[in-house]
Amino acid sequence: MRILLSRTDRIGDLVLSTPAIATVRASFPKAHVAMVTSEYNRVVMERNDDVDELIVMPHALGPKAMGRRLRGYDVAVALAPRAVDLKLIGASGAPIRVGYTYERRWFARLTARMYVNRLMISEADPELCDRDPHRVVRHEVMQLLDLVALAGARRRVLRLRLDVTDADRAAVRDLPHDPIVLHLGRRWFSNGSTLDGTIAIVERLSQLAPVVITCARDCEDVAGAFEASGAVSRLLRALPFHQWAAVFERGRVVVTVDTGATHVASAVGRPTVVAFEHRYFRLNSQEWSPYGVPHVLVRKPANEEARAIERFGEEIVEGVARLFNGVT
């Protein structure tokens, strides 16, 4: 059997796909499993031997043209609910073609049938979640396990996978012992959170434990402000992906906004505090919460009033203290 998987979107979502990928491997141990990624998210799979072949989709090639290059598979699964992955899987011509989309994406539900012949409908919908406080949304990991079950992969593997090596750990061994690791993403500085407020959070966290900051590339312009605060033990820029994961692994608690850092921290087993956006909190905090690790979820303020920002910071620090004490 030849099986084709595709996920070409974000790093964090591909991390959350690793149990589904492992489930395919466990269910079809003798199959040839190929995985299509983008150049951006390929790092998640570069060391993962649950796939036999890693195929990177060129920027210049459209999904239909890419799919036509990948003829000859028996089963093809789009692990992302995106037109790119659905079109690629459809163009592969595999007899069994599996994908999913969301409940109220009416046009996507209509057009998806052009590309796949086994379609899962996810209950995830931001407006429905806001209207109904009792609406339950499965975690993305569980949705993806249900998705690959449509392709016959039912021998479930539940753990996330990232292949951090001793060499990665050695590269960060000079960091403080059991630090708080805070990942800087742009969402710290918008929509109810500010640069000054985030610096204040770091200053308060430094009273609990040494603070190590990992800095996303799009946050390097503000990195100096954190270094100047005097509250940061180390600030790390432009880390290779697996060394970044090794920094998280070393941490006692990881603190982040809603980015792929949440899922990298889960993959290396670290307790995590996540600040989710105020809008669509009910959906996002269910579907993309930390997976399989102790965690505290904080909702960002609806505005940037001084007291709201101050309270937001207090909730972050309180969340870290709770995880320190084993309370979630």
N, C-alpha and C positions, 0 to 999 in steps of 0.2 A: 504494500500500500504506500502511496505517496500523498503526503498531507502538506498543504500550504496554509500558513498563518500570516496575517498582515496586521501591523499596528504602526502607523507612521506619524503619530501625533506627539504627545508630551512624554518626557522622561518618567514623571511620577505615575502616569497611567500605564506605562509599559511595566514599571515595577509591580503595579497592582495586577498585571496580567500574568505574572510569573507562576502563580498557582495553577491557572488555567493551562498554561503551556506545559507545566510539569504533569498535569492531569492527562493531557493528550499523549505525552511520552509514556506515562505509566499505563495508559489504556491500550496503547498500540506500540509495544516495546520493539517490534521488528519493523515498524514503518520508517520510511525516510521522511523526516520532518524538516521543512524549510520555513524560514521566518523572514518576512519582508519588514524592514524598518526604514526610517529616514536616516539621513546622515546625522541629524541632531540626536536622535534617541538610541542609536545603535549601541552606545556604550553600555547600556543595560544588559545587552545580550552577548557582548563580545566574548565573555568567558563562560557562557552558559551552555553546557553540553546536553541540555534537554532538546536542543535542536541540532540537526546534522549539518545544516547549511544556513548561513546568514547572508541575506541578499539585501543590499542597500539600494533604495530607489533613487535614481539620479534626479537632481533638481529639474533638469530640463525635460524629463520624460513624463508625460501625462499618465494617469493611472490606467486608462484603457490600453495604451500602448505597452505599458509595463505588464499588465495582465496577459496580453497576447504573447508576450515573451515567455510566459510561465505556463504554457500548455502542458498537459500530460499528468496532472494531479487528479487523484481520485476524490479528495475532499479538500475544500478550501473554506477558511473561516476568517471573516473580518472581525478582529477583536476590538475595533473602535467603531462607534456609531457615526461615522463620517462618510461623506460622499466619496472621498479619495479611496478609502479602503474598500467600501462596497463596490465601487466601479472596478477596482483592480481584481477583486475576487470574482466579480461577474465576468470579466473579460478572460479569466483563466479557463472558462469553459468546463470546470470540474463538474462531474455528475451531481455531487452533493456540495452545495454552496450555502454557507450559514452566515447570518449577520443579525444585527439588531439596531433598533432605533427607539426613540422615546414616544411616550403615549400620545402627546398632543402635537407632535411634528407631523401634521397631516400630509403635507406634500412629500416628506421623506418616507412616510409609511406607504404612500402610493407608488413612489418611484423605486423604492427598495426592491419591490417584487420584480423589477426588471433585471436585477443583478443576483439576487439570492432566491433559493427555493425553500429555505427553512429560515423563517424570520421570527425573532423574539422581540416582544414589545416590553420595554422597560417602563416601570411605574414612575420613574423619576420625572417630576415636573415641578418647577419652582413655584408657579402660581397655585397649583393644587395643594402643595405642601403648606403654603402660607394661609390658604383658606381653611384647611383642615388640620388642626394641631395634633390629631391622632393618626394622621396618615403615616404609614411606615414605608420607608424606602430601603431596599436591600443595599448592603455595602457593595461597591463595585466589584470587589473580589467575588462575592457570592453570585452576582449577576453574570459574571464571566464564566464561572463554573457551570451555571445553568446553560449558558450559551454553548459551550463546547459539548455539553451533554446532548444537544440537538444533533451533533455530529457523531454521536456514539461514544464519546469519551466520558465514562462514568466512574472510573477508578480515581476518586478525588484525592488531590494533594492540596493541603490547606496552607502551607507555609509560603511566605514570600521568599524570594531568592535573590541575593546579590553575592557575588563571589569576591569577597575581600580577602586578600592574601596577607601572609606574614610580612611580605615586602611593603605592602601598603601601610600596615600597622607600624613597621619600623620607621617609615618616613614621617610619622607624626608622634613618635614616642617621647619627644622632648616637651610635649604639651603638659600643662598641669594635671595632676591626678584628679579624676572625677570632677571635671569642670561642668559648669552649665554652658552648653553650646547654643548660641543664638545665631540663627541664619538670617542674614539681611536680604530681604526681597523688597521690591518697590511698594508692595502693599502696606509696608510699615509707614509709608509717608503720604497716604491719601485716604480719603473716605473714612474719616473718623479716627485717623492715627496720623501723627506728625513726627518730623525729625526730632524736635526738642522733646516730645513726649517719649519717643523710643530711647533717646539718650538717658532720660530720667529712669526708664525701666531698667536699662543696663546698670546704671549707678546703684539702684536698689538691689538688683540681683547680685551684684558684686559683694554685697554684705552677707550673702548666704554662702557663696562659693566663688572661686575664680571663674571669670567669664571669658570664654573663647568665642570669637565671632568668625563665622564664615561668610564671605561676601560674594553675592552674585555679581556677575560682570556688569549688569546695569545699575549697580549700587556703588561702584567704585568712586563715583564723584562725591559721595557722602562719607566714605570710609574715614577720611582724616578727622572728621568731627567726632567720631567715636574714639579714635586714638587720642585726641586732644582732651577727652573727658577724664582720662586717667583711671577709668574704671575697668578697662579691658586688659586682660592678661596677654592675649594674643589676638591679632586680627589677620586672617588668612585670606589672600586673594588668589583667584585663578588656579584653584586646586584641580588636579586631575580628578576625574569622577570617583574612582575607587578610593583615592586618598581622602576625598571629601566624606565618603561613607565611613572610612576608618576614623575620622575625627568624630563623627556622630557616635560611632561604636564606643569610643573612649569616654564620651560624656556620661554624666550621671542623669541629666535631663536635657532634652533638646527643646528649644523654644523657637517657634516659627510662625509666620503667617501661612495662609493656605497656598502652598506651593508644593512642588515635587519633593521638597525637603521633608515634608510630613511622611511621605511613603518610604523615602530612603531611611529615615530614622526607624520606622516600623520594621523595615527589612533587616536592620542590624539589632533589633530588639531593645530599642531605647524608649523609656517613658518620655512622653511628649506633651507639651502645652501648645495648642494651636489656636491662633486668633483668626476666626472666620469673618468674612465680610458681614455687615449688618443685613444687607439685602440677601434674601434667599438662604438665610442661616439654617432654617429647618431642613431644607434639601441637602445643602452642602455638608452640614455636620453629620448627616447620616450616611450619605453615599461616599464621602471622601474623608471620613474621620480616620485617625490612626488605627491600624489594623493589628490586632493580636498583642497589643502592648498597653500598659497602664497609661491613661491620658486624661487631660483636662481640656475642655473646649471652652473658649471665651468668644463672646460676640463683640465685634468692634462697635463703637458707638455710632449712632445715627448721624451725629454731627461732630464738629470740632470745638465745641464749647469747652472751656478750661476744666470745669468739674467733670465732664464726661470723659475727657482724656485722662484726667487724674485717676478716676475710678477704673478705667480700662487698665491702666498700669498696675493699680492695686490688685486687680483680678489676675493679671499675669503673674505677679510675684506670689500671690496667695496660691495659685495653681502649682507653681514650682515647689513651694513649701509643702503642699499637700503630697506631692509625689515623693519628695524627700522622706516624708513620714509614712509612706505607703498607703495613703488615703486617696481614692479616686472618686 
